[in-house]
Each structure stands twice: as C-alpha cells, then as structure tokens.
Amino acid sequence: MKIVGILIKDRIKEANKTQEILSKYSNIIKTRLGFHEVSEYTCSRIGFIILQLIDNKEEEYLSFKKELEEIGGIEIQEMKFKL
C-alpha cells in the first residue's frame, strides 16, 4: 500500500492545476483527504492532501508524480507498507 502526502505551498496559486491532475489520475486514488488551516478571519494559503493509492499502478503513479512536480510549489512525500 502506498500513502502519498502532498504539501501545496500556495493554494491560491497551485490549487487549480493540482485539482486537474488529481482528477486526471482519479483511477489510481483509493482515498483522498485534504485540509488546511482556517480561522475566523483567514484561510491558510498552505494546504495538505493525503492520498491512499491503489496497488500495482506504479507506472501511472510515476506519471502522476511527474505532473505534480511540474507545477512547482508542491512537495511530495511517500510511505510504502507491505501487507
């Protein structure tokens, strides 16, 4: 099982392109959780997305990761678990 964390450093600038790529590769995403800081007066520009990916889709994942990295302002971290 692969878990991927995505840090979006400026949601206002990078959110639309990130969403397009997430939609394009939705067939490899099993679970998606997104969150950002919100207070009474402000909404943080930084956002986090955690994805659980479908197993055995490594080639598609590499294309997905490459497209995200091309956006800029994105940091990707991976965790792999052997079940």
PyMOL commands that place a pseudoatom at each C-alpha (Angstrom):
pseudoatom trace, name=CA, resn=MET, resi=1, chain=A, elem=C, hetatm=0, pos=[0.000, 0.000, 0.000]
pseudoatom trace, name=CA, resn=LYS, resi=2, chain=A, elem=C, hetatm=0, pos=[1.298, 3.464, -0.857]
pseudoatom trace, name=CA, resn=ILE, resi=3, chain=A, elem=C, hetatm=0, pos=[0.359, 6.645, 1.017]
pseudoatom trace, name=CA, resn=VAL, resi=4, chain=A, elem=C, hetatm=0, pos=[1.325, 9.951, -0.579]
pseudoatom trace, name=CA, resn=GLY, resi=5, chain=A, elem=C, hetatm=0, pos=[1.393, 13.307, 1.171]
pseudoatom trace, name=CA, resn=ILE, resi=6, chain=A, elem=C, hetatm=0, pos=[1.236, 16.474, -0.892]
pseudoatom trace, name=CA, resn=LEU, resi=7, chain=A, elem=C, hetatm=0, pos=[2.091, 19.884, 0.555]
pseudoatom trace, name=CA, resn=ILE, resi=8, chain=A, elem=C, hetatm=0, pos=[0.719, 22.764, -1.500]
pseudoatom trace, name=CA, resn=LYS, resi=9, chain=A, elem=C, hetatm=0, pos=[2.684, 25.846, -0.534]
pseudoatom trace, name=CA, resn=ASP, resi=10, chain=A, elem=C, hetatm=0, pos=[0.290, 28.383, -2.080]
pseudoatom trace, name=CA, resn=ARG, resi=11, chain=A, elem=C, hetatm=0, pos=[-3.246, 27.044, -2.552]
pseudoatom trace, name=CA, resn=ILE, resi=12, chain=A, elem=C, hetatm=0, pos=[-4.413, 30.171, -4.347]
pseudoatom trace, name=CA, resn=LYS, resi=13, chain=A, elem=C, hetatm=0, pos=[-1.705, 29.766, -6.976]
pseudoatom trace, name=CA, resn=GLU, resi=14, chain=A, elem=C, hetatm=0, pos=[-1.424, 25.964, -7.291]
pseudoatom trace, name=CA, resn=ALA, resi=15, chain=A, elem=C, hetatm=0, pos=[-4.835, 24.548, -6.309]
pseudoatom trace, name=CA, resn=ASN, resi=16, chain=A, elem=C, hetatm=0, pos=[-6.493, 24.590, -9.746]
pseudoatom trace, name=CA, resn=LYS, resi=17, chain=A, elem=C, hetatm=0, pos=[-3.687, 22.775, -11.542]
pseudoatom trace, name=CA, resn=THR, resi=18, chain=A, elem=C, hetatm=0, pos=[-3.329, 20.324, -8.640]
pseudoatom trace, name=CA, resn=GLN, resi=19, chain=A, elem=C, hetatm=0, pos=[-7.057, 19.553, -8.804]
pseudoatom trace, name=CA, resn=GLU, resi=20, chain=A, elem=C, hetatm=0, pos=[-6.875, 18.968, -12.556]
pseudoatom trace, name=CA, resn=ILE, resi=21, chain=A, elem=C, hetatm=0, pos=[-4.092, 16.421, -12.084]
pseudoatom trace, name=CA, resn=LEU, resi=22, chain=A, elem=C, hetatm=0, pos=[-5.887, 14.703, -9.170]
pseudoatom trace, name=CA, resn=SER, resi=23, chain=A, elem=C, hetatm=0, pos=[-8.996, 14.377, -11.351]
pseudoatom trace, name=CA, resn=LYS, resi=24, chain=A, elem=C, hetatm=0, pos=[-6.986, 13.082, -14.313]
pseudoatom trace, name=CA, resn=TYR, resi=25, chain=A, elem=C, hetatm=0, pos=[-5.456, 10.326, -12.152]
pseudoatom trace, name=CA, resn=SER, resi=26, chain=A, elem=C, hetatm=0, pos=[-8.513, 9.581, -10.016]
pseudoatom trace, name=CA, resn=ASN, resi=27, chain=A, elem=C, hetatm=0, pos=[-8.398, 5.958, -11.206]
pseudoatom trace, name=CA, resn=ILE, resi=28, chain=A, elem=C, hetatm=0, pos=[-5.295, 5.313, -9.044]
pseudoatom trace, name=CA, resn=ILE, resi=29, chain=A, elem=C, hetatm=0, pos=[-6.590, 7.124, -5.931]
pseudoatom trace, name=CA, resn=LYS, resi=30, chain=A, elem=C, hetatm=0, pos=[-8.413, 4.967, -3.396]
pseudoatom trace, name=CA, resn=THR, resi=31, chain=A, elem=C, hetatm=0, pos=[-8.763, 7.564, -0.609]
pseudoatom trace, name=CA, resn=ARG, resi=32, chain=A, elem=C, hetatm=0, pos=[-8.212, 11.312, -0.551]
pseudoatom trace, name=CA, resn=LEU, resi=33, chain=A, elem=C, hetatm=0, pos=[-8.099, 13.644, 2.445]
pseudoatom trace, name=CA, resn=GLY, resi=34, chain=A, elem=C, hetatm=0, pos=[-7.387, 17.353, 2.126]
pseudoatom trace, name=CA, resn=PHE, resi=35, chain=A, elem=C, hetatm=0, pos=[-7.130, 20.015, 4.794]
pseudoatom trace, name=CA, resn=HIS, resi=36, chain=A, elem=C, hetatm=0, pos=[-5.803, 23.500, 5.559]
pseudoatom trace, name=CA, resn=GLU, resi=37, chain=A, elem=C, hetatm=0, pos=[-5.761, 25.931, 8.480]
pseudoatom trace, name=CA, resn=VAL, resi=38, chain=A, elem=C, hetatm=0, pos=[-8.861, 28.009, 8.887]
pseudoatom trace, name=CA, resn=SER, resi=39, chain=A, elem=C, hetatm=0, pos=[-9.530, 30.677, 11.486]
pseudoatom trace, name=CA, resn=GLU, resi=40, chain=A, elem=C, hetatm=0, pos=[-12.373, 33.101, 11.974]
pseudoatom trace, name=CA, resn=TYR, resi=41, chain=A, elem=C, hetatm=0, pos=[-10.691, 35.710, 9.771]
pseudoatom trace, name=CA, resn=THR, resi=42, chain=A, elem=C, hetatm=0, pos=[-8.280, 33.909, 7.472]
pseudoatom trace, name=CA, resn=CYS, resi=43, chain=A, elem=C, hetatm=0, pos=[-7.871, 30.788, 5.402]
pseudoatom trace, name=CA, resn=SER, resi=44, chain=A, elem=C, hetatm=0, pos=[-4.305, 29.494, 5.137]
pseudoatom trace, name=CA, resn=ARG, resi=45, chain=A, elem=C, hetatm=0, pos=[-2.598, 29.535, 1.762]
pseudoatom trace, name=CA, resn=ILE, resi=46, chain=A, elem=C, hetatm=0, pos=[-0.876, 26.265, 2.662]
pseudoatom trace, name=CA, resn=GLY, resi=47, chain=A, elem=C, hetatm=0, pos=[-2.775, 23.028, 2.062]
pseudoatom trace, name=CA, resn=PHE, resi=48, chain=A, elem=C, hetatm=0, pos=[-2.157, 19.334, 2.636]
pseudoatom trace, name=CA, resn=ILE, resi=49, chain=A, elem=C, hetatm=0, pos=[-3.524, 16.347, 0.758]
pseudoatom trace, name=CA, resn=ILE, resi=50, chain=A, elem=C, hetatm=0, pos=[-3.094, 12.733, 1.843]
pseudoatom trace, name=CA, resn=LEU, resi=51, chain=A, elem=C, hetatm=0, pos=[-3.764, 10.001, -0.721]
pseudoatom trace, name=CA, resn=GLN, resi=52, chain=A, elem=C, hetatm=0, pos=[-4.039, 6.239, -0.440]
pseudoatom trace, name=CA, resn=LEU, resi=53, chain=A, elem=C, hetatm=0, pos=[-3.215, 4.807, -3.853]
pseudoatom trace, name=CA, resn=ILE, resi=54, chain=A, elem=C, hetatm=0, pos=[-4.397, 1.607, -5.491]
pseudoatom trace, name=CA, resn=ASP, resi=55, chain=A, elem=C, hetatm=0, pos=[-1.718, -1.108, -5.550]
pseudoatom trace, name=CA, resn=ASN, resi=56, chain=A, elem=C, hetatm=0, pos=[0.031, -2.192, -8.759]
pseudoatom trace, name=CA, resn=LYS, resi=57, chain=A, elem=C, hetatm=0, pos=[-0.323, 1.154, -10.547]
pseudoatom trace, name=CA, resn=GLU, resi=58, chain=A, elem=C, hetatm=0, pos=[3.342, 2.196, -10.306]
pseudoatom trace, name=CA, resn=GLU, resi=59, chain=A, elem=C, hetatm=0, pos=[3.694, 3.347, -13.917]
pseudoatom trace, name=CA, resn=GLU, resi=60, chain=A, elem=C, hetatm=0, pos=[0.613, 5.575, -13.667]
pseudoatom trace, name=CA, resn=TYR, resi=61, chain=A, elem=C, hetatm=0, pos=[1.789, 6.850, -10.287]
pseudoatom trace, name=CA, resn=LEU, resi=62, chain=A, elem=C, hetatm=0, pos=[5.142, 7.918, -11.735]
pseudoatom trace, name=CA, resn=SER, resi=63, chain=A, elem=C, hetatm=0, pos=[3.340, 9.923, -14.447]
pseudoatom trace, name=CA, resn=PHE, resi=64, chain=A, elem=C, hetatm=0, pos=[1.043, 11.429, -11.806]
pseudoatom trace, name=CA, resn=LYS, resi=65, chain=A, elem=C, hetatm=0, pos=[4.002, 12.396, -9.600]
pseudoatom trace, name=CA, resn=LYS, resi=66, chain=A, elem=C, hetatm=0, pos=[5.895, 13.910, -12.548]
pseudoatom trace, name=CA, resn=GLU, resi=67, chain=A, elem=C, hetatm=0, pos=[2.941, 16.114, -13.499]
pseudoatom trace, name=CA, resn=LEU, resi=68, chain=A, elem=C, hetatm=0, pos=[2.537, 17.314, -9.899]
pseudoatom trace, name=CA, resn=GLU, resi=69, chain=A, elem=C, hetatm=0, pos=[6.246, 18.135, -9.645]
pseudoatom trace, name=CA, resn=GLU, resi=70, chain=A, elem=C, hetatm=0, pos=[5.990, 20.255, -12.797]
pseudoatom trace, name=CA, resn=ILE, resi=71, chain=A, elem=C, hetatm=0, pos=[3.539, 22.598, -11.048]
pseudoatom trace, name=CA, resn=GLY, resi=72, chain=A, elem=C, hetatm=0, pos=[6.150, 23.986, -8.653]
pseudoatom trace, name=CA, resn=GLY, resi=73, chain=A, elem=C, hetatm=0, pos=[5.250, 24.953, -5.113]
pseudoatom trace, name=CA, resn=ILE, resi=74, chain=A, elem=C, hetatm=0, pos=[4.419, 21.317, -4.356]
pseudoatom trace, name=CA, resn=GLU, resi=75, chain=A, elem=C, hetatm=0, pos=[6.240, 18.893, -2.069]
pseudoatom trace, name=CA, resn=ILE, resi=76, chain=A, elem=C, hetatm=0, pos=[5.525, 15.162, -2.258]
pseudoatom trace, name=CA, resn=GLN, resi=77, chain=A, elem=C, hetatm=0, pos=[6.339, 12.553, 0.406]
pseudoatom trace, name=CA, resn=GLU, resi=78, chain=A, elem=C, hetatm=0, pos=[5.689, 8.805, 0.129]
pseudoatom trace, name=CA, resn=MET, resi=79, chain=A, elem=C, hetatm=0, pos=[5.131, 5.951, 2.571]
pseudoatom trace, name=CA, resn=LYS, resi=80, chain=A, elem=C, hetatm=0, pos=[5.018, 2.318, 1.444]
pseudoatom trace, name=CA, resn=PHE, resi=81, chain=A, elem=C, hetatm=0, pos=[3.640, -0.523, 3.525]
pseudoatom trace, name=CA, resn=LYS, resi=82, chain=A, elem=C, hetatm=0, pos=[3.967, -4.205, 2.723]
pseudoatom trace, name=CA, resn=LEU, resi=83, chain=A, elem=C, hetatm=0, pos=[0.814, -6.070, 3.646]
for i in range(1, 83): cmd.bond("trace and resi %d" % i, "trace and resi %d" % (i + 1))
show_as sticks, trace
zoom trace
